C-alpha cells in the first residue's frame, strides 16, 4: 500500500507540473501577441486575419485556444494550415522565472524575439524586438 501511495503521489506531482507548464505556455504566448510592437503586424481588422494559427512543432505539442483577445488564436498541424494566417515557434525555453520565445510570422515576413520574466502577477515582457526581412 505504501508503494501505491508513493507512485500515486509521483503521478499527481507530474500531472500538476505539466498543467503549470501548459498554463505558462499560454500566458507567455498571449503576453507576446498582445504587445504593441507585435499587434501592429497582426492586422486583425483585415478579413482572414481574425484567426491566428500557431503551428504545432517540437516546442508546442498541446492543443490550445485563446479567445479573450482581439484575435482568436489556436493550434494546428502544419499540413492543415495551407494559406491560412499562421506563425511558427522557432524557440521556446522556460528556465525557472525566465522565458525566451521566438516566433516567425510568414504573412508579414517578421521574426519576433522576446524575453519574459515571471513575477507574482504572471509573465511580463522584459525585452521584445521585431525583425522585418
VEXMAR-630914 format. One record per residue (C-alpha): residue in three letters; chain; z, x, y. Coordinates in steps of 0.001 Angstrom, whole numbers, plus 500000, padded with zeros to 6 digits. Example, Ala and Ser with C-alpha at 12.3 -4.5 7.8 and 13.67 -1.06 7.14 Angstrom:
// VEXMAR-630914
[site "Ala","A",[507800,512300,495500]],
[site "Ser","A",[507140,513670,498940]],
//
This chain:
// VEXMAR-630914
[site "Unk","A",[500000,500000,500000]],
[site "Unk","A",[500826,502861,502352]],
[site "Unk","A",[497334,504369,501874]],
[site "Unk","A",[495729,500993,502535]],
[site "Unk","A",[497610,500723,505846]],
[site "Unk","A",[496552,504248,506855]],
[site "Unk","A",[492899,503530,506024]],
[site "Unk","A",[493035,500194,507878]],
[site "Unk","A",[494617,501869,510914]],
[site "Unk","A",[491888,504550,510888]],
[site "Unk","A",[489119,501940,510764]],
[site "Unk","A",[490748,499936,513559]],
[site "Unk","A",[491077,503017,515817]],
[site "Unk","A",[487434,503986,515139]],
[site "Unk","A",[486333,500443,515988]],
[site "Unk","A",[488286,500480,519261]],
[site "Unk","A",[486763,503850,520249]],
[site "Unk","A",[483240,502580,519502]],
[site "Unk","A",[483859,499462,521618]],
[site "Unk","A",[485199,501560,524503]],
[site "Unk","A",[482131,503842,524360]],
[site "Unk","A",[479836,500801,524386]],
[site "Unk","A",[481667,499418,527436]],
[site "Unk","A",[481407,502817,529135]],
[site "Unk","A",[477673,502955,528403]],
[site "Unk","A",[477090,499562,530014]],
[site "Unk","A",[479264,500390,533013]],
[site "Unk","A",[477524,503720,533606]],
[site "Unk","A",[474010,502265,533396]],
[site "Unk","A",[474967,499356,535633]],
[site "Unk","A",[476551,501645,538219]],
[site "Unk","A",[473435,503843,538400]],
[site "Unk","A",[470977,500916,538591]],
[site "Unk","A",[472851,499242,541429]],
[site "Unk","A",[472938,502392,543562]],
[site "Unk","A",[470918,502024,546793]],
[site "Unk","A",[468796,505123,546060]],
[site "Unk","A",[467685,503578,542749]],
[site "Unk","A",[467394,499928,543817]],
[site "Unk","A",[464676,500713,546337]],
[site "Unk","A",[462388,501729,543446]],
[site "Unk","A",[463122,498738,541185]],
[site "Unk","A",[461420,496115,543405]],
[site "Unk","A",[462998,493156,541601]],
[site "Unk","A",[461259,490782,544044]],
[site "Unk","A",[457817,491679,542615]],
[site "Unk","A",[456501,489476,539808]],
[site "Unk","A",[457128,491057,536413]],
[site "Unk","A",[459883,493346,537659]],
[site "Unk","A",[462772,490884,537432]],
[site "Unk","A",[463457,492151,533899]],
[site "Unk","A",[464024,495825,533195]],
[site "Unk","A",[463969,497121,529632]],
[site "Unk","A",[465923,500184,528528]],
[site "Unk","A",[464142,501818,525597]],
[site "Unk","A",[466369,502397,522575]],
[site "Unk","A",[466433,506047,521517]],
[site "Unk","A",[468877,508727,520365]],
[site "Unk","A",[471031,508147,523456]],
[site "Unk","A",[471194,504351,523292]],
[site "Unk","A",[471075,502562,519973]],
[site "Unk","A",[473074,499399,520536]],
[site "Unk","A",[471744,496144,521936]],
[site "Unk","A",[472976,495132,525373]],
[site "Unk","A",[472153,492862,528262]],
[site "Unk","A",[473270,492993,531880]],
[site "Unk","A",[472902,489606,533536]],
[site "Unk","A",[475179,489676,536578]],
[site "Unk","A",[472844,491829,538600]],
[site "Unk","A",[469799,491175,540803]],
[site "Unk","A",[467650,492322,537882]],
[site "Unk","A",[468028,491366,534217]],
[site "Unk","A",[468461,494476,532034]],
[site "Unk","A",[468116,494554,528244]],
[site "Unk","A",[467268,496975,525438]],
[site "Unk","A",[464204,497056,523228]],
[site "Unk","A",[462493,499414,520854]],
[site "Unk","A",[459552,501388,522209]],
[site "Unk","A",[456910,499639,520097]],
[site "Unk","A",[457804,496280,521714]],
[site "Unk","A",[457507,497251,525368]],
[site "Unk","A",[453777,497999,525823]],
[site "Unk","A",[453016,497394,529532]],
[site "Unk","A",[456400,495993,530477]],
[site "Unk","A",[458837,497179,533126]],
[site "Unk","A",[460943,499804,531344]],
[site "Unk","A",[462884,503002,531691]],
[site "Unk","A",[463876,505690,529226]],
[site "Unk","A",[467172,507521,528933]],
[site "Unk","A",[466419,511248,528828]],
[site "Unk","A",[470015,512496,528892]],
[site "Unk","A",[473324,510734,528376]],
[site "Unk","A",[476630,512534,527973]],
[site "Unk","A",[480197,511349,528290]],
[site "Unk","A",[482839,514073,528361]],
[site "Unk","A",[486223,512532,528970]],
[site "Unk","A",[486247,511203,532510]],
[site "Unk","A",[482811,512580,533442]],
[site "Unk","A",[479317,511410,532521]],
[site "Unk","A",[475729,512518,533090]],
[site "Unk","A",[472796,510140,532896]],
[site "Unk","A",[469115,510995,533371]],
[site "Unk","A",[466560,508177,533412]],
[site "Unk","A",[462763,508188,533633]],
[site "Unk","A",[461143,505143,535221]],
[site "Unk","A",[457450,505332,534324]],
[site "Unk","A",[456280,502485,536549]],
[site "Unk","A",[457368,504375,539682]],
[site "Unk","A",[456983,507827,538072]],
[site "Unk","A",[460509,508876,539019]],
[site "Unk","A",[463436,510581,537347]],
[site "Unk","A",[466969,509547,538210]],
[site "Unk","A",[469661,512191,537730]],
[site "Unk","A",[473267,511076,538053]],
[site "Unk","A",[476773,512413,537562]],
[site "Unk","A",[479662,509960,537375]],
[site "Unk","A",[483437,510118,537065]],
[site "Unk","A",[485910,507570,535777]],
[site "Unk","A",[488964,506562,537764]],
[site "Unk","A",[491409,503681,537363]],
[site "Unk","A",[488793,501239,538719]],
[site "Unk","A",[485992,502327,536363]],
[site "Unk","A",[482937,504558,536644]],
[site "Unk","A",[481846,505826,540074]],
[site "Unk","A",[478802,507820,541178]],
[site "Unk","A",[479682,511395,542096]],
[site "Unk","A",[476106,512550,542671]],
[site "Unk","A",[472691,510929,542279]],
[site "Unk","A",[469171,512087,543022]],
[site "Unk","A",[465764,510513,542579]],
[site "Unk","A",[462844,512832,541932]],
[site "Unk","A",[459368,511487,542595]],
[site "Unk","A",[456476,513018,540635]],
//
